[in-house]
């Protein structure tokens, strides 16, 4: 083996070691996947045209960190024309550049235009009307946040205990709101302040039960809030299948338990950049609740559909993170190879001069800045 061959081999080994080290540092922790997804499921990229007709629609499920994420959308994205958020006002004007038209449909931009915490069923029928054009003329990109079902349930209990009701929610489905018989109240007064956890769990009509599944499903498929339209097992199966299908097809969703990964996937999906990094807050009210194991199992039973949905969502989410990191590493490696080939190959004019003027003192200077050609995400 001559010296030149040995140096080339050494350089390749060095590059391989560096690639492995960089890949290890950038990769999320490994996890055991329970589901098989196609590349189409894992690859998430939206050619979001903020200057055109594209609209991001945020489906805000209670107690999933949606308020924090919603504020990120209006205050923390680096835009040519940032949202105009005035002090003391609850809503911001998120207009397209040069247009008096919003690119974002959310609590902090358009308000609760389709009702308080409108669900999938309400939004998909209401948003196209509210935004002023038929759905075929706009691209609506639905996004949402999900949370561990037990933590979310406890957080909602604590919120209701402090006086929250969400009783002004419309729950529209197939053109009408549910009747009092279809959706009975869990408490007789104005609110449920001071409710104990055992009483919160005891109400069979509590909308906290399986809230994430219900809000992501197409309720028209199960007769809306009319529980007599089909038996319970068939209804549950249809709700879970619908919620899973809708979640899988959404442009993006994040998980409360993975704030930095949520930021990373959103930026990769929409090619929008946040100004400051997301922070993970683990000291929540739900985290402060001490549960006996039997109580935890009971809550999981009340939210059996949400447990299955979150299991699916978490698996798909983490696989998308790993897939995105893998794609980045491949792109970086390809870019390094391209730059290396450009650096080694002499310009055509230089090769010509060497043939015509074989003078060792003359060299062709390469002035092109190759770094400027790197595609930054």
Secondary structure in CASP SS format (residue, H / E / C, confidence):
PFRMAT SS
TARGET T0000
AUTHOR 0000-0000-0000
METHOD secondary structure of the structure
MODEL  1
X C 1.00
X C 1.00
X H 1.00
X H 1.00
X H 1.00
X H 1.00
X H 1.00
X H 1.00
X H 1.00
X H 1.00
X H 1.00
X H 1.00
X H 1.00
X H 1.00
X H 1.00
X H 1.00
X H 1.00
X H 1.00
X H 1.00
X H 1.00
X H 1.00
X H 1.00
X H 1.00
X H 1.00
X H 1.00
X H 1.00
X C 1.00
X C 1.00
X C 1.00
X C 1.00
X C 1.00
X C 1.00
X C 1.00
X C 1.00
X C 1.00
X C 1.00
X C 1.00
X C 1.00
X H 1.00
X H 1.00
X H 1.00
X H 1.00
X C 1.00
X C 1.00
X C 1.00
X C 1.00
X C 1.00
X C 1.00
X C 1.00
X C 1.00
X C 1.00
X C 1.00
X C 1.00
X E 1.00
X E 1.00
X E 1.00
X E 1.00
X E 1.00
X E 1.00
X C 1.00
X C 1.00
X C 1.00
X C 1.00
X C 1.00
X C 1.00
X H 1.00
X H 1.00
X H 1.00
X H 1.00
X H 1.00
X H 1.00
X H 1.00
X H 1.00
X H 1.00
X H 1.00
X C 1.00
X E 1.00
X E 1.00
X C 1.00
X C 1.00
X C 1.00
X C 1.00
X C 1.00
X E 1.00
X C 1.00
X C 1.00
X C 1.00
X C 1.00
X C 1.00
X C 1.00
X C 1.00
X C 1.00
X E 1.00
X C 1.00
X E 1.00
X C 1.00
X C 1.00
X C 1.00
X C 1.00
X C 1.00
X C 1.00
X E 1.00
X C 1.00
X E 1.00
X E 1.00
X C 1.00
X C 1.00
X C 1.00
X C 1.00
X C 1.00
X C 1.00
X C 1.00
X C 1.00
X C 1.00
X C 1.00
X C 1.00
X C 1.00
X C 1.00
X C 1.00
X H 1.00
X H 1.00
X H 1.00
X H 1.00
X H 1.00
X H 1.00
X H 1.00
X H 1.00
X H 1.00
X H 1.00
X H 1.00
X C 1.00
X C 1.00
X C 1.00
X C 1.00
X H 1.00
X H 1.00
X H 1.00
X C 1.00
X E 1.00
X E 1.00
X E 1.00
X E 1.00
X E 1.00
X E 1.00
X E 1.00
X E 1.00
X C 1.00
X C 1.00
X H 1.00
X H 1.00
X H 1.00
X H 1.00
X H 1.00
X H 1.00
X H 1.00
X H 1.00
X H 1.00
X H 1.00
X H 1.00
X H 1.00
X H 1.00
X C 1.00
X C 1.00
X C 1.00
X C 1.00
X C 1.00
X C 1.00
X C 1.00
X C 1.00
X C 1.00
X C 1.00
X C 1.00
X E 1.00
X C 1.00
X C 1.00
X E 1.00
X C 1.00
X C 1.00
X C 1.00
X C 1.00
X C 1.00
X C 1.00
X C 1.00
X C 1.00
X C 1.00
X C 1.00
X C 1.00
X C 1.00
X C 1.00
X C 1.00
X C 1.00
X C 1.00
X C 1.00
X C 1.00
X C 1.00
X C 1.00
X H 1.00
X H 1.00
X H 1.00
X H 1.00
X H 1.00
X H 1.00
X C 1.00
X C 1.00
X C 1.00
X C 1.00
X C 1.00
X C 1.00
X C 1.00
X C 1.00
X H 1.00
X H 1.00
X H 1.00
X H 1.00
X H 1.00
X H 1.00
X C 1.00
X C 1.00
X H 1.00
X H 1.00
X H 1.00
X H 1.00
X C 1.00
X C 1.00
X C 1.00
X C 1.00
X H 1.00
X H 1.00
X H 1.00
X C 1.00
X C 1.00
X H 1.00
X H 1.00
X H 1.00
X H 1.00
X H 1.00
X H 1.00
X H 1.00
X H 1.00
X H 1.00
X H 1.00
X H 1.00
X H 1.00
X H 1.00
X H 1.00
X H 1.00
X H 1.00
X H 1.00
X H 1.00
X C 1.00
X C 1.00
X E 1.00
X E 1.00
X E 1.00
X E 1.00
X C 1.00
X C 1.00
X C 1.00
X H 1.00
X H 1.00
X H 1.00
X H 1.00
X H 1.00
X H 1.00
X H 1.00
X H 1.00
X H 1.00
X H 1.00
X H 1.00
X H 1.00
X C 1.00
X C 1.00
X E 1.00
X E 1.00
X C 1.00
X C 1.00
X C 1.00
X C 1.00
X C 1.00
X C 1.00
X C 1.00
X C 1.00
X C 1.00
X C 1.00
X C 1.00
X C 1.00
X C 1.00
X C 1.00
X C 1.00
X C 1.00
X C 1.00
X C 1.00
X H 1.00
X H 1.00
X H 1.00
X H 1.00
X H 1.00
X H 1.00
X H 1.00
X H 1.00
X H 1.00
X H 1.00
X C 1.00
X H 1.00
X H 1.00
X H 1.00
X H 1.00
X H 1.00
X H 1.00
X H 1.00
X H 1.00
X H 1.00
X H 1.00
X H 1.00
X H 1.00
X H 1.00
X H 1.00
X H 1.00
X H 1.00
X H 1.00
X H 1.00
X H 1.00
X H 1.00
X H 1.00
X H 1.00
X H 1.00
X H 1.00
X H 1.00
X H 1.00
X H 1.00
X H 1.00
X H 1.00
X H 1.00
X H 1.00
X H 1.00
X H 1.00
X H 1.00
X H 1.00
X H 1.00
X H 1.00
X H 1.00
X H 1.00
X H 1.00
X H 1.00
X C 1.00
X C 1.00
X C 1.00
X H 1.00
X H 1.00
X H 1.00
X H 1.00
X H 1.00
X H 1.00
X H 1.00
X H 1.00
X H 1.00
X C 1.00
X C 1.00
X C 1.00
X C 1.00
X C 1.00
X C 1.00
X C 1.00
X C 1.00
X C 1.00
X C 1.00
X C 1.00
X C 1.00
X C 1.00
X H 1.00
X H 1.00
X H 1.00
X H 1.00
X C 1.00
X C 1.00
X C 1.00
X C 1.00
END
